[in-house]
Amino acid sequence: MALESAPHNRVLNHIALHVPDLEAAVDWYTKLFGFRRLRSAPVCCDRSTDPCAPIFRVYDSKLHKVKLAFLSTGSGIGFELFQFIDPPMSEPASFDYTRGGVFHVAVTDPDPEALCERVVKAGGKKIGETVTPASCEGEGEKQLALYCQDPWGNVIEACSCSFEKMMANRE
């Protein structure tokens, strides 16, 4: 098969986070971020009752039980939450920007500072200072970005404008 001359710009479909308490995380993300739950009940997968479930064909034989919830963001991007039950989630790592893998999930909010205040009041925490991205300095409307963590250690960046507005066509 011949490669296309220019790759297709793929659409981000969804992101998945691992949490130790699925229902608490669903409640947290729906209340604070307005994400919409797509199914009223979590999906439970148990290797003892459904050994051929797709998840057990992806992960190794040590995984025996997991619960999943499916949410949707304001832009239609999926947001999955996983609670691995057997084996359970290991202790979440403290914030470490040097580790590999997914670094953070970013959301757009017209008032990142107010969102962060709600995050902190709901058991999360703020990381560092609120900044104006260098690419937006000097613009009429001040743009803000900040980092916070959910109660389970997942890092969330809150930006006052879209990624494209913040970064596209900049020098």
PyMOL CGO cylinders between C-alpha atoms (Angstrom):
from pymol import cmd
from pymol.cgo import CYLINDER

trace = [
    CYLINDER, 0.00, 0.00, 0.00, 1.42, 3.38, -1.01, 0.3, 1, 1, 1, 1, 1, 1,
    CYLINDER, 1.42, 3.38, -1.01, 1.71, 6.10, 1.61, 0.3, 1, 1, 1, 1, 1, 1,
    CYLINDER, 1.71, 6.10, 1.61, -0.30, 9.26, 1.08, 0.3, 1, 1, 1, 1, 1, 1,
    CYLINDER, -0.30, 9.26, 1.08, 1.77, 12.28, 0.10, 0.3, 1, 1, 1, 1, 1, 1,
    CYLINDER, 1.77, 12.28, 0.10, 0.45, 14.20, 3.13, 0.3, 1, 1, 1, 1, 1, 1,
    CYLINDER, 0.45, 14.20, 3.13, -0.85, 12.46, 6.26, 0.3, 1, 1, 1, 1, 1, 1,
    CYLINDER, -0.85, 12.46, 6.26, -4.49, 12.93, 7.19, 0.3, 1, 1, 1, 1, 1, 1,
    CYLINDER, -4.49, 12.93, 7.19, -4.87, 15.25, 10.22, 0.3, 1, 1, 1, 1, 1, 1,
    CYLINDER, -4.87, 15.25, 10.22, -6.55, 12.81, 12.61, 0.3, 1, 1, 1, 1, 1, 1,
    CYLINDER, -6.55, 12.81, 12.61, -9.25, 13.83, 15.07, 0.3, 1, 1, 1, 1, 1, 1,
    CYLINDER, -9.25, 13.83, 15.07, -8.53, 13.14, 18.73, 0.3, 1, 1, 1, 1, 1, 1,
    CYLINDER, -8.53, 13.14, 18.73, -11.14, 10.53, 19.65, 0.3, 1, 1, 1, 1, 1, 1,
    CYLINDER, -11.14, 10.53, 19.65, -10.85, 10.18, 23.42, 0.3, 1, 1, 1, 1, 1, 1,
    CYLINDER, -10.85, 10.18, 23.42, -8.54, 10.07, 26.38, 0.3, 1, 1, 1, 1, 1, 1,
    CYLINDER, -8.54, 10.07, 26.38, -8.70, 7.64, 29.29, 0.3, 1, 1, 1, 1, 1, 1,
    CYLINDER, -8.70, 7.64, 29.29, -7.66, 8.17, 32.91, 0.3, 1, 1, 1, 1, 1, 1,
    CYLINDER, -7.66, 8.17, 32.91, -7.13, 5.58, 35.62, 0.3, 1, 1, 1, 1, 1, 1,
    CYLINDER, -7.13, 5.58, 35.62, -8.76, 6.40, 38.96, 0.3, 1, 1, 1, 1, 1, 1,
    CYLINDER, -8.76, 6.40, 38.96, -9.17, 4.41, 42.20, 0.3, 1, 1, 1, 1, 1, 1,
    CYLINDER, -9.17, 4.41, 42.20, -12.88, 5.32, 42.67, 0.3, 1, 1, 1, 1, 1, 1,
    CYLINDER, -12.88, 5.32, 42.67, -14.88, 5.38, 39.44, 0.3, 1, 1, 1, 1, 1, 1,
    CYLINDER, -14.88, 5.38, 39.44, -18.13, 6.86, 40.76, 0.3, 1, 1, 1, 1, 1, 1,
    CYLINDER, -18.13, 6.86, 40.76, -16.32, 9.59, 42.69, 0.3, 1, 1, 1, 1, 1, 1,
    CYLINDER, -16.32, 9.59, 42.69, -14.35, 10.51, 39.56, 0.3, 1, 1, 1, 1, 1, 1,
    CYLINDER, -14.35, 10.51, 39.56, -17.48, 10.52, 37.37, 0.3, 1, 1, 1, 1, 1, 1,
    CYLINDER, -17.48, 10.52, 37.37, -19.18, 12.80, 39.90, 0.3, 1, 1, 1, 1, 1, 1,
    CYLINDER, -19.18, 12.80, 39.90, -16.11, 15.05, 40.10, 0.3, 1, 1, 1, 1, 1, 1,
    CYLINDER, -16.11, 15.05, 40.10, -15.63, 15.47, 36.34, 0.3, 1, 1, 1, 1, 1, 1,
    CYLINDER, -15.63, 15.47, 36.34, -19.33, 15.92, 35.56, 0.3, 1, 1, 1, 1, 1, 1,
    CYLINDER, -19.33, 15.92, 35.56, -19.82, 18.54, 38.31, 0.3, 1, 1, 1, 1, 1, 1,
    CYLINDER, -19.82, 18.54, 38.31, -16.61, 20.51, 37.85, 0.3, 1, 1, 1, 1, 1, 1,
    CYLINDER, -16.61, 20.51, 37.85, -16.07, 20.29, 34.09, 0.3, 1, 1, 1, 1, 1, 1,
    CYLINDER, -16.07, 20.29, 34.09, -19.62, 19.69, 32.89, 0.3, 1, 1, 1, 1, 1, 1,
    CYLINDER, -19.62, 19.69, 32.89, -18.63, 16.50, 31.08, 0.3, 1, 1, 1, 1, 1, 1,
    CYLINDER, -18.63, 16.50, 31.08, -21.71, 14.48, 30.15, 0.3, 1, 1, 1, 1, 1, 1,
    CYLINDER, -21.71, 14.48, 30.15, -22.05, 10.84, 31.17, 0.3, 1, 1, 1, 1, 1, 1,
    CYLINDER, -22.05, 10.84, 31.17, -22.86, 8.70, 28.13, 0.3, 1, 1, 1, 1, 1, 1,
    CYLINDER, -22.86, 8.70, 28.13, -24.17, 5.63, 29.99, 0.3, 1, 1, 1, 1, 1, 1,
    CYLINDER, -24.17, 5.63, 29.99, -26.06, 5.72, 33.25, 0.3, 1, 1, 1, 1, 1, 1,
    CYLINDER, -26.06, 5.72, 33.25, -24.19, 2.76, 34.74, 0.3, 1, 1, 1, 1, 1, 1,
    CYLINDER, -24.19, 2.76, 34.74, -20.53, 1.80, 34.55, 0.3, 1, 1, 1, 1, 1, 1,
    CYLINDER, -20.53, 1.80, 34.55, -19.43, -1.08, 32.37, 0.3, 1, 1, 1, 1, 1, 1,
    CYLINDER, -19.43, -1.08, 32.37, -18.04, -3.88, 34.52, 0.3, 1, 1, 1, 1, 1, 1,
    CYLINDER, -18.04, -3.88, 34.52, -15.71, -6.44, 32.98, 0.3, 1, 1, 1, 1, 1, 1,
    CYLINDER, -15.71, -6.44, 32.98, -14.90, -9.58, 34.93, 0.3, 1, 1, 1, 1, 1, 1,
    CYLINDER, -14.90, -9.58, 34.93, -12.61, -12.20, 33.44, 0.3, 1, 1, 1, 1, 1, 1,
    CYLINDER, -12.61, -12.20, 33.44, -14.34, -14.97, 35.44, 0.3, 1, 1, 1, 1, 1, 1,
    CYLINDER, -14.34, -14.97, 35.44, -17.71, -14.31, 33.78, 0.3, 1, 1, 1, 1, 1, 1,
    CYLINDER, -17.71, -14.31, 33.78, -16.63, -12.90, 30.40, 0.3, 1, 1, 1, 1, 1, 1,
    CYLINDER, -16.63, -12.90, 30.40, -13.09, -14.07, 29.57, 0.3, 1, 1, 1, 1, 1, 1,
    CYLINDER, -13.09, -14.07, 29.57, -13.44, -13.04, 25.92, 0.3, 1, 1, 1, 1, 1, 1,
    CYLINDER, -13.44, -13.04, 25.92, -14.31, -9.39, 26.62, 0.3, 1, 1, 1, 1, 1, 1,
    CYLINDER, -14.31, -9.39, 26.62, -12.17, -7.14, 24.40, 0.3, 1, 1, 1, 1, 1, 1,
    CYLINDER, -12.17, -7.14, 24.40, -10.32, -5.60, 27.35, 0.3, 1, 1, 1, 1, 1, 1,
    CYLINDER, -10.32, -5.60, 27.35, -9.01, -9.04, 28.37, 0.3, 1, 1, 1, 1, 1, 1,
    CYLINDER, -9.01, -9.04, 28.37, -7.67, -9.56, 24.87, 0.3, 1, 1, 1, 1, 1, 1,
    CYLINDER, -7.67, -9.56, 24.87, -5.75, -6.27, 25.14, 0.3, 1, 1, 1, 1, 1, 1,
    CYLINDER, -5.75, -6.27, 25.14, -4.34, -6.50, 28.67, 0.3, 1, 1, 1, 1, 1, 1,
    CYLINDER, -4.34, -6.50, 28.67, -2.38, -9.39, 30.17, 0.3, 1, 1, 1, 1, 1, 1,
    CYLINDER, -2.38, -9.39, 30.17, -3.78, -12.27, 32.22, 0.3, 1, 1, 1, 1, 1, 1,
    CYLINDER, -3.78, -12.27, 32.22, -3.13, -10.44, 35.51, 0.3, 1, 1, 1, 1, 1, 1,
    CYLINDER, -3.13, -10.44, 35.51, -6.15, -8.22, 34.88, 0.3, 1, 1, 1, 1, 1, 1,
    CYLINDER, -6.15, -8.22, 34.88, -9.28, -9.85, 36.28, 0.3, 1, 1, 1, 1, 1, 1,
    CYLINDER, -9.28, -9.85, 36.28, -11.78, -7.07, 36.94, 0.3, 1, 1, 1, 1, 1, 1,
    CYLINDER, -11.78, -7.07, 36.94, -12.26, -3.46, 35.79, 0.3, 1, 1, 1, 1, 1, 1,
    CYLINDER, -12.26, -3.46, 35.79, -15.02, -0.86, 35.72, 0.3, 1, 1, 1, 1, 1, 1,
    CYLINDER, -15.02, -0.86, 35.72, -15.30, 1.84, 33.05, 0.3, 1, 1, 1, 1, 1, 1,
    CYLINDER, -15.30, 1.84, 33.05, -17.35, 5.01, 32.62, 0.3, 1, 1, 1, 1, 1, 1,
    CYLINDER, -17.35, 5.01, 32.62, -17.75, 6.94, 29.39, 0.3, 1, 1, 1, 1, 1, 1,
    CYLINDER, -17.75, 6.94, 29.39, -18.09, 10.72, 29.38, 0.3, 1, 1, 1, 1, 1, 1,
    CYLINDER, -18.09, 10.72, 29.38, -18.19, 13.30, 26.60, 0.3, 1, 1, 1, 1, 1, 1,
    CYLINDER, -18.19, 13.30, 26.60, -16.60, 16.74, 26.62, 0.3, 1, 1, 1, 1, 1, 1,
    CYLINDER, -16.60, 16.74, 26.62, -18.13, 19.92, 25.22, 0.3, 1, 1, 1, 1, 1, 1,
    CYLINDER, -18.13, 19.92, 25.22, -16.33, 19.35, 21.92, 0.3, 1, 1, 1, 1, 1, 1,
    CYLINDER, -16.33, 19.35, 21.92, -17.48, 15.74, 21.66, 0.3, 1, 1, 1, 1, 1, 1,
    CYLINDER, -17.48, 15.74, 21.66, -14.07, 14.28, 22.55, 0.3, 1, 1, 1, 1, 1, 1,
    CYLINDER, -14.07, 14.28, 22.55, -14.51, 11.17, 24.66, 0.3, 1, 1, 1, 1, 1, 1,
    CYLINDER, -14.51, 11.17, 24.66, -13.29, 11.01, 28.24, 0.3, 1, 1, 1, 1, 1, 1,
    CYLINDER, -13.29, 11.01, 28.24, -13.02, 7.49, 29.67, 0.3, 1, 1, 1, 1, 1, 1,
    CYLINDER, -13.02, 7.49, 29.67, -12.46, 6.66, 33.30, 0.3, 1, 1, 1, 1, 1, 1,
    CYLINDER, -12.46, 6.66, 33.30, -11.04, 3.27, 34.29, 0.3, 1, 1, 1, 1, 1, 1,
    CYLINDER, -11.04, 3.27, 34.29, -11.05, 1.73, 37.75, 0.3, 1, 1, 1, 1, 1, 1,
    CYLINDER, -11.05, 1.73, 37.75, -8.89, -1.36, 37.79, 0.3, 1, 1, 1, 1, 1, 1,
    CYLINDER, -8.89, -1.36, 37.79, -10.24, -3.51, 40.62, 0.3, 1, 1, 1, 1, 1, 1,
    CYLINDER, -10.24, -3.51, 40.62, -8.20, -6.71, 40.35, 0.3, 1, 1, 1, 1, 1, 1,
    CYLINDER, -8.20, -6.71, 40.35, -5.39, -5.86, 40.48, 0.3, 1, 1, 1, 1, 1, 1,
    CYLINDER, -5.39, -5.86, 40.48, -6.18, -2.49, 42.06, 0.3, 1, 1, 1, 1, 1, 1,
    CYLINDER, -6.18, -2.49, 42.06, -4.62, 0.83, 41.14, 0.3, 1, 1, 1, 1, 1, 1,
    CYLINDER, -4.62, 0.83, 41.14, -1.16, 1.36, 42.60, 0.3, 1, 1, 1, 1, 1, 1,
    CYLINDER, -1.16, 1.36, 42.60, -0.48, 4.54, 44.52, 0.3, 1, 1, 1, 1, 1, 1,
    CYLINDER, -0.48, 4.54, 44.52, -0.59, 7.51, 42.12, 0.3, 1, 1, 1, 1, 1, 1,
    CYLINDER, -0.59, 7.51, 42.12, 2.75, 9.18, 41.57, 0.3, 1, 1, 1, 1, 1, 1,
    CYLINDER, 2.75, 9.18, 41.57, 3.31, 12.73, 42.74, 0.3, 1, 1, 1, 1, 1, 1,
    CYLINDER, 3.31, 12.73, 42.74, 3.54, 15.36, 40.02, 0.3, 1, 1, 1, 1, 1, 1,
    CYLINDER, 3.54, 15.36, 40.02, 6.67, 14.57, 38.02, 0.3, 1, 1, 1, 1, 1, 1,
    CYLINDER, 6.67, 14.57, 38.02, 7.12, 16.49, 34.77, 0.3, 1, 1, 1, 1, 1, 1,
    CYLINDER, 7.12, 16.49, 34.77, 10.15, 14.34, 33.88, 0.3, 1, 1, 1, 1, 1, 1,
    CYLINDER, 10.15, 14.34, 33.88, 8.27, 11.04, 33.59, 0.3, 1, 1, 1, 1, 1, 1,
    CYLINDER, 8.27, 11.04, 33.59, 7.32, 9.70, 30.20, 0.3, 1, 1, 1, 1, 1, 1,
    CYLINDER, 7.32, 9.70, 30.20, 3.80, 9.25, 28.89, 0.3, 1, 1, 1, 1, 1, 1,
    CYLINDER, 3.80, 9.25, 28.89, 0.79, 11.51, 28.96, 0.3, 1, 1, 1, 1, 1, 1,
    CYLINDER, 0.79, 11.51, 28.96, 1.72, 14.71, 30.75, 0.3, 1, 1, 1, 1, 1, 1,
    CYLINDER, 1.72, 14.71, 30.75, -1.67, 16.37, 31.18, 0.3, 1, 1, 1, 1, 1, 1,
    CYLINDER, -1.67, 16.37, 31.18, -5.19, 16.78, 29.82, 0.3, 1, 1, 1, 1, 1, 1,
    CYLINDER, -5.19, 16.78, 29.82, -6.15, 20.32, 28.82, 0.3, 1, 1, 1, 1, 1, 1,
    CYLINDER, -6.15, 20.32, 28.82, -9.59, 21.92, 28.94, 0.3, 1, 1, 1, 1, 1, 1,
    CYLINDER, -9.59, 21.92, 28.94, -10.73, 25.30, 27.68, 0.3, 1, 1, 1, 1, 1, 1,
    CYLINDER, -10.73, 25.30, 27.68, -12.56, 27.47, 30.19, 0.3, 1, 1, 1, 1, 1, 1,
    CYLINDER, -12.56, 27.47, 30.19, -13.29, 31.21, 29.97, 0.3, 1, 1, 1, 1, 1, 1,
    CYLINDER, -13.29, 31.21, 29.97, -12.05, 31.65, 33.57, 0.3, 1, 1, 1, 1, 1, 1,
    CYLINDER, -12.05, 31.65, 33.57, -9.28, 29.16, 34.39, 0.3, 1, 1, 1, 1, 1, 1,
    CYLINDER, -9.28, 29.16, 34.39, -8.63, 30.72, 37.79, 0.3, 1, 1, 1, 1, 1, 1,
    CYLINDER, -8.63, 30.72, 37.79, -12.26, 30.28, 38.91, 0.3, 1, 1, 1, 1, 1, 1,
    CYLINDER, -12.26, 30.28, 38.91, -12.22, 26.70, 37.60, 0.3, 1, 1, 1, 1, 1, 1,
    CYLINDER, -12.22, 26.70, 37.60, -9.03, 26.03, 39.55, 0.3, 1, 1, 1, 1, 1, 1,
    CYLINDER, -9.03, 26.03, 39.55, -10.62, 27.44, 42.72, 0.3, 1, 1, 1, 1, 1, 1,
    CYLINDER, -10.62, 27.44, 42.72, -13.49, 24.95, 42.28, 0.3, 1, 1, 1, 1, 1, 1,
    CYLINDER, -13.49, 24.95, 42.28, -10.97, 22.15, 41.64, 0.3, 1, 1, 1, 1, 1, 1,
    CYLINDER, -10.97, 22.15, 41.64, -9.14, 22.95, 44.88, 0.3, 1, 1, 1, 1, 1, 1,
    CYLINDER, -9.14, 22.95, 44.88, -12.39, 23.18, 46.87, 0.3, 1, 1, 1, 1, 1, 1,
    CYLINDER, -12.39, 23.18, 46.87, -13.37, 19.76, 45.46, 0.3, 1, 1, 1, 1, 1, 1,
    CYLINDER, -13.37, 19.76, 45.46, -10.18, 18.02, 46.63, 0.3, 1, 1, 1, 1, 1, 1,
    CYLINDER, -10.18, 18.02, 46.63, -7.74, 18.85, 43.83, 0.3, 1, 1, 1, 1, 1, 1,
    CYLINDER, -7.74, 18.85, 43.83, -4.76, 21.16, 43.98, 0.3, 1, 1, 1, 1, 1, 1,
    CYLINDER, -4.76, 21.16, 43.98, -3.11, 23.89, 41.93, 0.3, 1, 1, 1, 1, 1, 1,
    CYLINDER, -3.11, 23.89, 41.93, 0.35, 23.36, 40.47, 0.3, 1, 1, 1, 1, 1, 1,
    CYLINDER, 0.35, 23.36, 40.47, 2.57, 26.42, 40.02, 0.3, 1, 1, 1, 1, 1, 1,
    CYLINDER, 2.57, 26.42, 40.02, 1.39, 29.83, 38.90, 0.3, 1, 1, 1, 1, 1, 1,
    CYLINDER, 1.39, 29.83, 38.90, -1.19, 31.09, 36.44, 0.3, 1, 1, 1, 1, 1, 1,
    CYLINDER, -1.19, 31.09, 36.44, 0.64, 32.27, 33.31, 0.3, 1, 1, 1, 1, 1, 1,
    CYLINDER, 0.64, 32.27, 33.31, -0.02, 34.13, 30.10, 0.3, 1, 1, 1, 1, 1, 1,
    CYLINDER, -0.02, 34.13, 30.10, 1.39, 31.96, 27.30, 0.3, 1, 1, 1, 1, 1, 1,
    CYLINDER, 1.39, 31.96, 27.30, 4.26, 33.79, 25.57, 0.3, 1, 1, 1, 1, 1, 1,
    CYLINDER, 4.26, 33.79, 25.57, 2.48, 33.35, 22.26, 0.3, 1, 1, 1, 1, 1, 1,
    CYLINDER, 2.48, 33.35, 22.26, -0.44, 35.46, 23.56, 0.3, 1, 1, 1, 1, 1, 1,
    CYLINDER, -0.44, 35.46, 23.56, 1.44, 38.31, 25.23, 0.3, 1, 1, 1, 1, 1, 1,
    CYLINDER, 1.44, 38.31, 25.23, 0.54, 41.74, 23.92, 0.3, 1, 1, 1, 1, 1, 1,
    CYLINDER, 0.54, 41.74, 23.92, -2.86, 40.74, 22.60, 0.3, 1, 1, 1, 1, 1, 1,
    CYLINDER, -2.86, 40.74, 22.60, -5.88, 42.84, 23.51, 0.3, 1, 1, 1, 1, 1, 1,
    CYLINDER, -5.88, 42.84, 23.51, -7.60, 40.03, 25.39, 0.3, 1, 1, 1, 1, 1, 1,
    CYLINDER, -7.60, 40.03, 25.39, -5.35, 38.49, 28.05, 0.3, 1, 1, 1, 1, 1, 1,
    CYLINDER, -5.35, 38.49, 28.05, -5.14, 34.71, 27.79, 0.3, 1, 1, 1, 1, 1, 1,
    CYLINDER, -5.14, 34.71, 27.79, -4.41, 32.54, 30.83, 0.3, 1, 1, 1, 1, 1, 1,
    CYLINDER, -4.41, 32.54, 30.83, -3.24, 29.00, 31.45, 0.3, 1, 1, 1, 1, 1, 1,
    CYLINDER, -3.24, 29.00, 31.45, -2.67, 27.08, 34.67, 0.3, 1, 1, 1, 1, 1, 1,
    CYLINDER, -2.67, 27.08, 34.67, -2.13, 23.55, 35.92, 0.3, 1, 1, 1, 1, 1, 1,
    CYLINDER, -2.13, 23.55, 35.92, -4.02, 21.68, 38.60, 0.3, 1, 1, 1, 1, 1, 1,
    CYLINDER, -4.02, 21.68, 38.60, -4.52, 18.08, 39.69, 0.3, 1, 1, 1, 1, 1, 1,
    CYLINDER, -4.52, 18.08, 39.69, -7.65, 16.08, 40.29, 0.3, 1, 1, 1, 1, 1, 1,
    CYLINDER, -7.65, 16.08, 40.29, -7.90, 14.30, 43.67, 0.3, 1, 1, 1, 1, 1, 1,
    CYLINDER, -7.90, 14.30, 43.67, -6.26, 11.19, 42.12, 0.3, 1, 1, 1, 1, 1, 1,
    CYLINDER, -6.26, 11.19, 42.12, -3.13, 12.93, 40.80, 0.3, 1, 1, 1, 1, 1, 1,
    CYLINDER, -3.13, 12.93, 40.80, -4.12, 13.40, 37.13, 0.3, 1, 1, 1, 1, 1, 1,
    CYLINDER, -4.12, 13.40, 37.13, -2.83, 16.73, 35.81, 0.3, 1, 1, 1, 1, 1, 1,
    CYLINDER, -2.83, 16.73, 35.81, -5.24, 19.12, 34.10, 0.3, 1, 1, 1, 1, 1, 1,
    CYLINDER, -5.24, 19.12, 34.10, -4.28, 22.30, 32.27, 0.3, 1, 1, 1, 1, 1, 1,
    CYLINDER, -4.28, 22.30, 32.27, -6.98, 24.95, 32.10, 0.3, 1, 1, 1, 1, 1, 1,
    CYLINDER, -6.98, 24.95, 32.10, -6.63, 27.42, 29.21, 0.3, 1, 1, 1, 1, 1, 1,
    CYLINDER, -6.63, 27.42, 29.21, -8.77, 30.48, 28.55, 0.3, 1, 1, 1, 1, 1, 1,
    CYLINDER, -8.77, 30.48, 28.55, -8.77, 29.96, 24.78, 0.3, 1, 1, 1, 1, 1, 1,
    CYLINDER, -8.77, 29.96, 24.78, -8.46, 27.14, 22.27, 0.3, 1, 1, 1, 1, 1, 1,
    CYLINDER, -8.46, 27.14, 22.27, -5.12, 25.51, 21.59, 0.3, 1, 1, 1, 1, 1, 1,
    CYLINDER, -5.12, 25.51, 21.59, -5.27, 26.70, 17.99, 0.3, 1, 1, 1, 1, 1, 1,
    CYLINDER, -5.27, 26.70, 17.99, -5.83, 30.32, 19.02, 0.3, 1, 1, 1, 1, 1, 1,
    CYLINDER, -5.83, 30.32, 19.02, -3.00, 30.06, 21.52, 0.3, 1, 1, 1, 1, 1, 1,
    CYLINDER, -3.00, 30.06, 21.52, -0.44, 28.46, 19.21, 0.3, 1, 1, 1, 1, 1, 1,
    CYLINDER, -0.44, 28.46, 19.21, -1.35, 28.66, 15.51, 0.3, 1, 1, 1, 1, 1, 1,
    CYLINDER, -1.35, 28.66, 15.51, 0.36, 31.07, 13.16, 0.3, 1, 1, 1, 1, 1, 1,
    CYLINDER, 0.36, 31.07, 13.16, 2.84, 32.21, 15.82, 0.3, 1, 1, 1, 1, 1, 1,
    CYLINDER, 2.84, 32.21, 15.82, 6.53, 32.81, 15.38, 0.3, 1, 1, 1, 1, 1, 1,
]
cmd.load_cgo(trace, "trace")
